[in-house]
Amino acid sequence: MRVLITGGSGFIGTNLVEHYLSRGEEVLNFDIAPPRNAQHRPCWRQVDILDSQLLRTEIARFSPTYVVNMAATTGTADRGRKLEDYATNYEGVRNLISAARDLPNLERVIFVSTMLVCRTGYQPKDDTDYCPDTLYGQGKMLGEKVVREASELPYSWTIVRPIGIWGPWFDMPYKNLFEAIQNRLYVHPGGSNVNQSLGFVGNTVCQLDRLLKASADKVHGKTFYLADYPPTNMRAWVNLVQEAFQAPRIHQVPVPVLKALARVGDIMKFMGWNVPPLSTSRLRNMLASFVFNLEPLVADDLPYTLEQAVEITVNWMHKKARFSDGQNVSPPIQ
């Protein structure tokens, strides 16, 4: 395998690069940012997929057999932004499709999208039923449309929409959740006991690898949601995290009290605090029960249980905390 991962310096990308390196595969990361894991620097090239000429030159030089496109501009805070700020998510996709057309050995491309092509809580009727409520979601929607409208591609392709992925090398919001539990700042919404489709990154990497290696008739032109199965019970999950950190028992707070605190957080956010302890949107997500139907190809026989995933993530956080720069720690996923 010769695997090109665009956006391989990001959260999921870092874990996917590690997966293929640990198995002795040839892997290359195109990203504008250096790798989060310093051990991955030898397989990193500073390439912006919006730079069509550089992309074409570098991708032809590597000549991959597989491509996983994770390069993206992310963020759900639209204040002060416009759609053009997310051009990587659609013009970059267009550039990648063009640059990959003449690759002689390319067999498959996975285009990584997002569940946010539809607003939270909305269950799409089919793969092209879109209703994004953020600029990020709009940009990803346009990226999906670019893929679907491309004609006569000489390789097979699929689109994936990861759902709530967490684990080593993660960012907000789930890193913030783990830290809040560790620092005794998290409380259960009283009376809430919801299930959500979330995914541990070790299982996500396994799912992506399966989709790269599956026969074309099983994946070509299809859209897959990526998450753990069965869905995660939120209360059980945070209790496992609390136990792994050996933190005090998590208390319950009535939902009306949390709503009042969330409004205070909204004001803090408006005043410039990017990540207040609680906001209305975050509380809404905590209380939402969203479960997606997953194809057996990605849902069956995942390698990590919830208990194992929590233990791996907490151990990684402890290990990372022992290094001042956090760049010398490889995620403990085998």
Contacts in CASP RR format, 6 or more apart in sequence:
PFRMAT RR
TARGET T0000
AUTHOR 0000-0000-0000
METHOD contacts of the structure
MODEL  1
MRVLITGGSGFIGTNLVEHYLSRGEEVLNFDIAPPRNAQHRPCWRQVDIL
DSQLLRTEIARFSPTYVVNMAATTGTADRGRKLEDYATNYEGVRNLISAA
RDLPNLERVIFVSTMLVCRTGYQPKDDTDYCPDTLYGQGKMLGEKVVREA
SELPYSWTIVRPIGIWGPWFDMPYKNLFEAIQNRLYVHPGGSNVNQSLGF
VGNTVCQLDRLLKASADKVHGKTFYLADYPPTNMRAWVNLVQEAFQAPRI
HQVPVPVLKALARVGDIMKFMGWNVPPLSTSRLRNMLASFVFNLEPLVAD
DLPYTLEQAVEITVNWMHKKARFSDGQNVSPPIQ
1 20 0 8 1.000
1 25 0 8 1.000
1 26 0 8 1.000
1 65 0 8 1.000
1 66 0 8 1.000
1 212 0 8 1.000
2 25 0 8 1.000
2 26 0 8 1.000
2 27 0 8 1.000
2 28 0 8 1.000
2 62 0 8 1.000
2 63 0 8 1.000
2 64 0 8 1.000
2 65 0 8 1.000
2 66 0 8 1.000
2 105 0 8 1.000
3 20 0 8 1.000
3 25 0 8 1.000
3 26 0 8 1.000
3 27 0 8 1.000
3 28 0 8 1.000
3 64 0 8 1.000
3 65 0 8 1.000
3 66 0 8 1.000
3 67 0 8 1.000
3 68 0 8 1.000
3 212 0 8 1.000
4 27 0 8 1.000
4 28 0 8 1.000
4 30 0 8 1.000
4 59 0 8 1.000
4 62 0 8 1.000
4 64 0 8 1.000
4 66 0 8 1.000
4 67 0 8 1.000
4 68 0 8 1.000
5 13 0 8 1.000
5 16 0 8 1.000
5 17 0 8 1.000
5 27 0 8 1.000
5 28 0 8 1.000
5 29 0 8 1.000
5 30 0 8 1.000
5 67 0 8 1.000
5 68 0 8 1.000
5 70 0 8 1.000
6 29 0 8 1.000
6 30 0 8 1.000
6 31 0 8 1.000
6 47 0 8 1.000
6 49 0 8 1.000
6 67 0 8 1.000
6 68 0 8 1.000
6 69 0 8 1.000
6 70 0 8 1.000
6 71 0 8 1.000
6 96 0 8 1.000
7 13 0 8 1.000
7 29 0 8 1.000
7 30 0 8 1.000
7 31 0 8 1.000
7 69 0 8 1.000
7 70 0 8 1.000
7 71 0 8 1.000
7 72 0 8 1.000
8 14 0 8 1.000
8 16 0 8 1.000
8 17 0 8 1.000
8 29 0 8 1.000
8 30 0 8 1.000
8 31 0 8 1.000
8 35 0 8 1.000
8 44 0 8 1.000
8 70 0 8 1.000
8 71 0 8 1.000
9 29 0 8 1.000
9 31 0 8 1.000
9 33 0 8 1.000
9 34 0 8 1.000
9 35 0 8 1.000
9 36 0 8 1.000
9 40 0 8 1.000
9 44 0 8 1.000
10 31 0 8 1.000
10 33 0 8 1.000
10 36 0 8 1.000
10 70 0 8 1.000
10 169 0 8 1.000
11 36 0 8 1.000
11 165 0 8 1.000
11 169 0 8 1.000
11 170 0 8 1.000
11 171 0 8 1.000
11 201 0 8 1.000
12 70 0 8 1.000
12 112 0 8 1.000
12 162 0 8 1.000
12 165 0 8 1.000
12 201 0 8 1.000
12 204 0 8 1.000
12 205 0 8 1.000
12 208 0 8 1.000
13 29 0 8 1.000
13 68 0 8 1.000
13 70 0 8 1.000
14 35 0 8 1.000
14 36 0 8 1.000
14 37 0 8 1.000
14 40 0 8 1.000
14 169 0 8 1.000
14 331 0 8 1.000
15 167 0 8 1.000
15 168 0 8 1.000
15 169 0 8 1.000
15 201 0 8 1.000
15 202 0 8 1.000
15 204 0 8 1.000
15 205 0 8 1.000
15 331 0 8 1.000
15 333 0 8 1.000
16 68 0 8 1.000
16 70 0 8 1.000
16 205 0 8 1.000
16 208 0 8 1.000
17 27 0 8 1.000
17 29 0 8 1.000
17 35 0 8 1.000
17 37 0 8 1.000
17 40 0 8 1.000
17 43 0 8 1.000
18 37 0 8 1.000
18 40 0 8 1.000
18 330 0 8 1.000
18 331 0 8 1.000
18 333 0 8 1.000
19 205 0 8 1.000
19 209 0 8 1.000
19 333 0 8 1.000
20 26 0 8 1.000
20 27 0 8 1.000
21 27 0 8 1.000
21 40 0 8 1.000
21 43 0 8 1.000
22 334 0 8 1.000
27 43 0 8 1.000
28 43 0 8 1.000
28 44 0 8 1.000
28 45 0 8 1.000
28 62 0 8 1.000
28 64 0 8 1.000
29 35 0 8 1.000
29 40 0 8 1.000
29 43 0 8 1.000
29 44 0 8 1.000
29 45 0 8 1.000
30 45 0 8 1.000
30 47 0 8 1.000
30 49 0 8 1.000
30 55 0 8 1.000
30 58 0 8 1.000
30 59 0 8 1.000
30 71 0 8 1.000
31 44 0 8 1.000
31 45 0 8 1.000
31 46 0 8 1.000
31 47 0 8 1.000
31 71 0 8 1.000
32 46 0 8 1.000
32 47 0 8 1.000
32 48 0 8 1.000
34 41 0 8 1.000
34 44 0 8 1.000
34 46 0 8 1.000
35 41 0 8 1.000
35 44 0 8 1.000
36 169 0 8 1.000
36 327 0 8 1.000
37 169 0 8 1.000
37 327 0 8 1.000
37 329 0 8 1.000
37 330 0 8 1.000
37 331 0 8 1.000
38 327 0 8 1.000
38 328 0 8 1.000
39 328 0 8 1.000
39 330 0 8 1.000
45 58 0 8 1.000
47 54 0 8 1.000
47 55 0 8 1.000
47 58 0 8 1.000
48 54 0 8 1.000
48 55 0 8 1.000
48 88 0 8 1.000
49 55 0 8 1.000
49 69 0 8 1.000
49 71 0 8 1.000
49 88 0 8 1.000
49 92 0 8 1.000
49 93 0 8 1.000
49 95 0 8 1.000
49 96 0 8 1.000
50 87 0 8 1.000
50 88 0 8 1.000
50 91 0 8 1.000
50 92 0 8 1.000
50 95 0 8 1.000
51 95 0 8 1.000
52 95 0 8 1.000
52 98 0 8 1.000
52 99 0 8 1.000
55 95 0 8 1.000
55 96 0 8 1.000
55 99 0 8 1.000
56 98 0 8 1.000
56 99 0 8 1.000
59 96 0 8 1.000
59 99 0 8 1.000
59 100 0 8 1.000
59 103 0 8 1.000
60 99 0 8 1.000
60 102 0 8 1.000
60 103 0 8 1.000
63 103 0 8 1.000
63 104 0 8 1.000
63 105 0 8 1.000
63 106 0 8 1.000
64 103 0 8 1.000
64 105 0 8 1.000
64 106 0 8 1.000
65 105 0 8 1.000
65 106 0 8 1.000
65 107 0 8 1.000
66 106 0 8 1.000
66 107 0 8 1.000
66 108 0 8 1.000
66 109 0 8 1.000
66 110 0 8 1.000
66 212 0 8 1.000
67 96 0 8 1.000
67 100 0 8 1.000
67 106 0 8 1.000
67 108 0 8 1.000
67 109 0 8 1.000
67 110 0 8 1.000
68 109 0 8 1.000
68 110 0 8 1.000
68 112 0 8 1.000
68 208 0 8 1.000
68 212 0 8 1.000
69 93 0 8 1.000
69 96 0 8 1.000
69 109 0 8 1.000
69 110 0 8 1.000
69 111 0 8 1.000
69 112 0 8 1.000
70 112 0 8 1.000
71 88 0 8 1.000
71 92 0 8 1.000
71 96 0 8 1.000
72 88 0 8 1.000
72 89 0 8 1.000
72 112 0 8 1.000
72 140 0 8 1.000
73 85 0 8 1.000
73 86 0 8 1.000
73 87 0 8 1.000
73 88 0 8 1.000
73 89 0 8 1.000
73 136 0 8 1.000
74 136 0 8 1.000
75 134 0 8 1.000
75 136 0 8 1.000
76 116 0 8 1.000
76 134 0 8 1.000
76 136 0 8 1.000
77 274 0 8 1.000
78 134 0 8 1.000
78 135 0 8 1.000
78 136 0 8 1.000
81 135 0 8 1.000
82 135 0 8 1.000
83 135 0 8 1.000
83 138 0 8 1.000
83 139 0 8 1.000
85 135 0 8 1.000
86 135 0 8 1.000
86 136 0 8 1.000
86 137 0 8 1.000
86 138 0 8 1.000
86 139 0 8 1.000
86 140 0 8 1.000
89 136 0 8 1.000
89 137 0 8 1.000
89 139 0 8 1.000
89 140 0 8 1.000
89 142 0 8 1.000
89 143 0 8 1.000
90 139 0 8 1.000
90 140 0 8 1.000
90 142 0 8 1.000
90 143 0 8 1.000
90 145 0 8 1.000
90 146 0 8 1.000
93 111 0 8 1.000
93 143 0 8 1.000
93 146 0 8 1.000
93 147 0 8 1.000
94 143 0 8 1.000
94 146 0 8 1.000
96 109 0 8 1.000
97 146 0 8 1.000
97 147 0 8 1.000
97 150 0 8 1.000
97 153 0 8 1.000
100 106 0 8 1.000
100 109 0 8 1.000
100 155 0 8 1.000
101 153 0 8 1.000
101 154 0 8 1.000
103 155 0 8 1.000
106 154 0 8 1.000
106 155 0 8 1.000
107 155 0 8 1.000
107 156 0 8 1.000
108 155 0 8 1.000
108 156 0 8 1.000
108 157 0 8 1.000
108 158 0 8 1.000
108 212 0 8 1.000
108 216 0 8 1.000
108 219 0 8 1.000
109 155 0 8 1.000
109 156 0 8 1.000
109 157 0 8 1.000
109 158 0 8 1.000
110 157 0 8 1.000
110 158 0 8 1.000
110 159 0 8 1.000
110 160 0 8 1.000
110 208 0 8 1.000
110 211 0 8 1.000
110 212 0 8 1.000
111 143 0 8 1.000
111 144 0 8 1.000
111 147 0 8 1.000
111 157 0 8 1.000
111 158 0 8 1.000
111 159 0 8 1.000
111 160 0 8 1.000
112 159 0 8 1.000
112 160 0 8 1.000
112 162 0 8 1.000
113 140 0 8 1.000
113 143 0 8 1.000
113 144 0 8 1.000
113 159 0 8 1.000
113 160 0 8 1.000
113 161 0 8 1.000
113 223 0 8 1.000
114 136 0 8 1.000
114 137 0 8 1.000
114 140 0 8 1.000
114 161 0 8 1.000
114 162 0 8 1.000
115 161 0 8 1.000
115 162 0 8 1.000
115 163 0 8 1.000
115 164 0 8 1.000
115 225 0 8 1.000
115 292 0 8 1.000
116 132 0 8 1.000
116 134 0 8 1.000
116 136 0 8 1.000
116 137 0 8 1.000
116 140 0 8 1.000
117 130 0 8 1.000
117 132 0 8 1.000
117 137 0 8 1.000
117 140 0 8 1.000
117 141 0 8 1.000
117 144 0 8 1.000
117 161 0 8 1.000
118 124 0 8 1.000
118 129 0 8 1.000
118 130 0 8 1.000
118 131 0 8 1.000
118 132 0 8 1.000
119 131 0 8 1.000
119 132 0 8 1.000
119 133 0 8 1.000
120 284 0 8 1.000
120 285 0 8 1.000
120 288 0 8 1.000
120 290 0 8 1.000
121 288 0 8 1.000
121 290 0 8 1.000
122 131 0 8 1.000
124 130 0 8 1.000
124 131 0 8 1.000
127 159 0 8 1.000
127 222 0 8 1.000
127 223 0 8 1.000
128 144 0 8 1.000
128 148 0 8 1.000
130 141 0 8 1.000
130 144 0 8 1.000
132 138 0 8 1.000
132 139 0 8 1.000
132 140 0 8 1.000
132 141 0 8 1.000
144 159 0 8 1.000
144 223 0 8 1.000
147 157 0 8 1.000
147 159 0 8 1.000
148 221 0 8 1.000
156 216 0 8 1.000
156 219 0 8 1.000
156 220 0 8 1.000
156 221 0 8 1.000
157 220 0 8 1.000
157 221 0 8 1.000
158 211 0 8 1.000
158 219 0 8 1.000
158 220 0 8 1.000
158 221 0 8 1.000
158 222 0 8 1.000
158 223 0 8 1.000
158 224 0 8 1.000
159 221 0 8 1.000
159 222 0 8 1.000
159 223 0 8 1.000
159 224 0 8 1.000
160 207 0 8 1.000
160 208 0 8 1.000
160 211 0 8 1.000
160 223 0 8 1.000
160 224 0 8 1.000
160 225 0 8 1.000
160 226 0 8 1.000
161 223 0 8 1.000
161 224 0 8 1.000
161 225 0 8 1.000
161 226 0 8 1.000
162 199 0 8 1.000
162 204 0 8 1.000
162 225 0 8 1.000
162 226 0 8 1.000
162 227 0 8 1.000
163 197 0 8 1.000
163 198 0 8 1.000
163 199 0 8 1.000
163 225 0 8 1.000
163 226 0 8 1.000
163 227 0 8 1.000
163 292 0 8 1.000
164 174 0 8 1.000
164 196 0 8 1.000
164 197 0 8 1.000
164 198 0 8 1.000
164 199 0 8 1.000
164 227 0 8 1.000
165 174 0 8 1.000
165 198 0 8 1.000
165 199 0 8 1.000
165 200 0 8 1.000
165 201 0 8 1.000
165 204 0 8 1.000
165 226 0 8 1.000
165 227 0 8 1.000
166 174 0 8 1.000
166 175 0 8 1.000
166 178 0 8 1.000
166 198 0 8 1.000
166 199 0 8 1.000
166 200 0 8 1.000
166 201 0 8 1.000
166 313 0 8 1.000
167 174 0 8 1.000
167 200 0 8 1.000
167 201 0 8 1.000
167 202 0 8 1.000
167 309 0 8 1.000
167 312 0 8 1.000
167 313 0 8 1.000
167 316 0 8 1.000
167 331 0 8 1.000
168 201 0 8 1.000
168 312 0 8 1.000
168 313 0 8 1.000
168 316 0 8 1.000
168 331 0 8 1.000
168 332 0 8 1.000
168 333 0 8 1.000
169 201 0 8 1.000
169 316 0 8 1.000
169 331 0 8 1.000
170 201 0 8 1.000
170 313 0 8 1.000
172 275 0 8 1.000
173 282 0 8 1.000
173 285 0 8 1.000
176 275 0 8 1.000
177 186 0 8 1.000
177 238 0 8 1.000
177 241 0 8 1.000
178 241 0 8 1.000
178 313 0 8 1.000
178 314 0 8 1.000
178 317 0 8 1.000
179 185 0 8 1.000
180 186 0 8 1.000
180 277 0 8 1.000
181 238 0 8 1.000
181 241 0 8 1.000
181 242 0 8 1.000
181 245 0 8 1.000
181 247 0 8 1.000
181 250 0 8 1.000
182 241 0 8 1.000
182 245 0 8 1.000
182 247 0 8 1.000
182 317 0 8 1.000
184 247 0 8 1.000
184 248 0 8 1.000
185 277 0 8 1.000
186 238 0 8 1.000
186 242 0 8 1.000
186 250 0 8 1.000
187 250 0 8 1.000
187 251 0 8 1.000
187 252 0 8 1.000
187 253 0 8 1.000
187 258 0 8 1.000
188 235 0 8 1.000
188 238 0 8 1.000
188 250 0 8 1.000
188 251 0 8 1.000
188 252 0 8 1.000
188 253 0 8 1.000
189 252 0 8 1.000
189 253 0 8 1.000
189 255 0 8 1.000
189 258 0 8 1.000
189 283 0 8 1.000
189 286 0 8 1.000
189 287 0 8 1.000
190 252 0 8 1.000
190 253 0 8 1.000
190 254 0 8 1.000
190 255 0 8 1.000
191 252 0 8 1.000
191 255 0 8 1.000
192 234 0 8 1.000
192 235 0 8 1.000
192 255 0 8 1.000
192 286 0 8 1.000
192 287 0 8 1.000
193 233 0 8 1.000
193 234 0 8 1.000
193 235 0 8 1.000
194 233 0 8 1.000
194 234 0 8 1.000
194 287 0 8 1.000
194 288 0 8 1.000
194 289 0 8 1.000
195 231 0 8 1.000
195 232 0 8 1.000
195 233 0 8 1.000
195 234 0 8 1.000
195 289 0 8 1.000
195 291 0 8 1.000
196 231 0 8 1.000
196 232 0 8 1.000
196 234 0 8 1.000
196 288 0 8 1.000
196 289 0 8 1.000
196 290 0 8 1.000
196 291 0 8 1.000
197 225 0 8 1.000
197 227 0 8 1.000
197 228 0 8 1.000
197 231 0 8 1.000
197 232 0 8 1.000
197 290 0 8 1.000
197 291 0 8 1.000
197 292 0 8 1.000
197 294 0 8 1.000
198 227 0 8 1.000
198 228 0 8 1.000
198 231 0 8 1.000
198 232 0 8 1.000
198 237 0 8 1.000
199 226 0 8 1.000
199 227 0 8 1.000
199 228 0 8 1.000
199 232 0 8 1.000
200 228 0 8 1.000
200 304 0 8 1.000
200 306 0 8 1.000
200 309 0 8 1.000
200 313 0 8 1.000
201 333 0 8 1.000
202 303 0 8 1.000
202 304 0 8 1.000
202 309 0 8 1.000
202 333 0 8 1.000
203 228 0 8 1.000
203 302 0 8 1.000
203 303 0 8 1.000
203 304 0 8 1.000
203 309 0 8 1.000
204 226 0 8 1.000
205 333 0 8 1.000
206 302 0 8 1.000
206 303 0 8 1.000
207 224 0 8 1.000
207 226 0 8 1.000
207 298 0 8 1.000
207 302 0 8 1.000
208 226 0 8 1.000
210 297 0 8 1.000
210 298 0 8 1.000
211 219 0 8 1.000
211 224 0 8 1.000
211 297 0 8 1.000
211 298 0 8 1.000
214 297 0 8 1.000
218 297 0 8 1.000
219 297 0 8 1.000
222 295 0 8 1.000
224 294 0 8 1.000
224 295 0 8 1.000
224 297 0 8 1.000
224 298 0 8 1.000
225 292 0 8 1.000
225 293 0 8 1.000
225 294 0 8 1.000
225 295 0 8 1.000
225 298 0 8 1.000
226 294 0 8 1.000
226 298 0 8 1.000
227 292 0 8 1.000
227 294 0 8 1.000
228 302 0 8 1.000
228 306 0 8 1.000
228 309 0 8 1.000
229 294 0 8 1.000
229 299 0 8 1.000
229 300 0 8 1.000
229 302 0 8 1.000
231 291 0 8 1.000
232 306 0 8 1.000
234 286 0 8 1.000
236 306 0 8 1.000
237 306 0 8 1.000
237 310 0 8 1.000
238 250 0 8 1.000
239 250 0 8 1.000
240 306 0 8 1.000
240 307 0 8 1.000
240 310 0 8 1.000
241 310 0 8 1.000
241 314 0 8 1.000
242 248 0 8 1.000
242 249 0 8 1.000
242 250 0 8 1.000
244 310 0 8 1.000
244 311 0 8 1.000
244 314 0 8 1.000
245 314 0 8 1.000
255 287 0 8 1.000
258 278 0 8 1.000
258 283 0 8 1.000
259 280 0 8 1.000
259 283 0 8 1.000
261 277 0 8 1.000
261 278 0 8 1.000
262 278 0 8 1.000
262 279 0 8 1.000
262 280 0 8 1.000
262 282 0 8 1.000
262 283 0 8 1.000
263 280 0 8 1.000
264 276 0 8 1.000
264 278 0 8 1.000
265 273 0 8 1.000
265 276 0 8 1.000
265 277 0 8 1.000
265 278 0 8 1.000
265 279 0 8 1.000
265 280 0 8 1.000
266 276 0 8 1.000
266 279 0 8 1.000
266 280 0 8 1.000
268 276 0 8 1.000
269 276 0 8 1.000
269 279 0 8 1.000
304 312 0 8 1.000
312 331 0 8 1.000
312 332 0 8 1.000
312 333 0 8 1.000
315 332 0 8 1.000
316 329 0 8 1.000
316 331 0 8 1.000
316 332 0 8 1.000
319 329 0 8 1.000
319 332 0 8 1.000
320 326 0 8 1.000
320 329 0 8 1.000
323 329 0 8 1.000
END
